[in-house]
Amino acid sequence: MYNNMLTIRQEEEKDYKKVFKLTEEAFRGMEHSDHQEHFLVEKLRKSDAFIPELSLVAETENGEIAGHILLTKLKIENSPEIFESLALAPVSVKPEFQNQGIGGQLILRGHSIARELGYRSVILIGHENYYPKFGYEKTSNFGISFPFEIPEVNGMAVELIKDGLKNITGVVKYPKEFGID
């Protein structure tokens, strides 16, 4: 656990270069990565899906950026209905700060701010042993699917409020910046 003082705050423009480098480093050794996450963050910042309050950094007491999280707008389509949700991607923690709970702190703060902003749910593709700690469960439990093949255990959602996904079914529609059609 990272025990020193850590400030979680909204990302600012002055952080962009550091976050770009941090994101690239965080995913460099990951086998289930296309190693494009740092470019994705840049594209999403310029998109309609971007919510500045949900681009968060974890900063150490000496001003080093140890982690970053981004939640962007996402839709769940069940024609003719469209429901709003959030995508959690990516969660990046600098290699030397990994496995110290920083990603978890960022996720929980992101959930809290998203809830305050009126969002009801978050959807992600991630590791089946990590995200359930934060309340995530398989999207298939809710009747939500992805527009591409993924192992069922890796597509997950969390309700930010009670029954946040009640009676919401359909297919996840990512912002075009994700490059998923």
C-alpha angles and dihedrals in degrees: 000000000000101000103177120092112291123185119204110201142153113284114252130204090256088062096056098093092046092047091049091054094041092051092049091049093046093057100033094100098035116115096201093057134098086209090233097105094109090055090046091057090052092049093046092051088061095045135094087244092065118111109188093204089059097054100090135178131199109220126192121226090262092055099259116143105232100173147004135200130190128197115184135179117278134176132221108208125204103160123272090010123073122191126196121232138148133255117220106210135167118011106187128186123176109253094245090054098045122119092026099103097260094121089051092051090051092048094050092047090047090052091049095050092043089053090050089051090055101256116146105197147012128214128198146161109230152122113319093217097050112043100048086071086071096048099270119147134176114294087223087070087065098040093252121136138182127244090239139040117280131153105273092235092060099057107082142170137188129202110228091196130028110287090001089154099032111140091000113126133154145084124316113245113200124205109266090250089075088065093230118133 
